[in-house]
Amino acid sequence: MAKAKSRTILVRLLSTVGTGYSYVARRPRVAERKLAFMKYDPRAGRHVLFTEAKMK
């Protein structure tokens, strides 16, 4: 029997400051927009914008 497709996918949230720090999050497969969150970047030492990028 085939495995059913998941309704969510894993995406990487990459820091826009350029430190290379990232988080992993789930989002619905049918989402209209890419995710973007203000989260803490320990390398920058402050809250910055993290945007969705593809998982490697």
N, C-alpha and C positions, 0 to 999 in steps of 0.2 A: 504494500500500500504506500502511495506517495505521501510525503510530508506536506502539510498545508503551509501556505505562505503566511508569514507573520504580518500583522497589520502595522508593526512599527519597525524602524530600522535604526541602527546605531550610526551616529554622526560624530565627528570630531569638532569641538569648539576651539578655534585657534585665536590666540591673542592678537589684537590689531596693533599692539605696540611694537611687535617684532621680536619679542623675547623667545619665541618658540614654545612657550608653555601652552598646554592644551588640556581640555576636559573632554570626557566622553559623555554623550547624552543620547536619549532615545527620542525620536520624533515620529509622528504618524507618517506612513508611506504616502498618503494622499495630501499632505500639507501643501498649502498654496505658496507659502513663502519660506525662505531659509530662516533658521533660528539665529537670533542675536540676543545676547544677555550681557548685562554688566556684572562681572564676577571679579573676584580677587585674583590678582596675578602676583604670586610671591616673589618672582624675579624682579618685577617692577616695584613691588612694595605698595601697590595701591589698586583700587578697583578700576578696571578698564573694560572696553567693549570686546566681547568674544563673538566671532561670527562662525557660521557653519562652514566646514571644509570636508572633503571626502576622507574616509578612513583609508589608511594605507593597507 
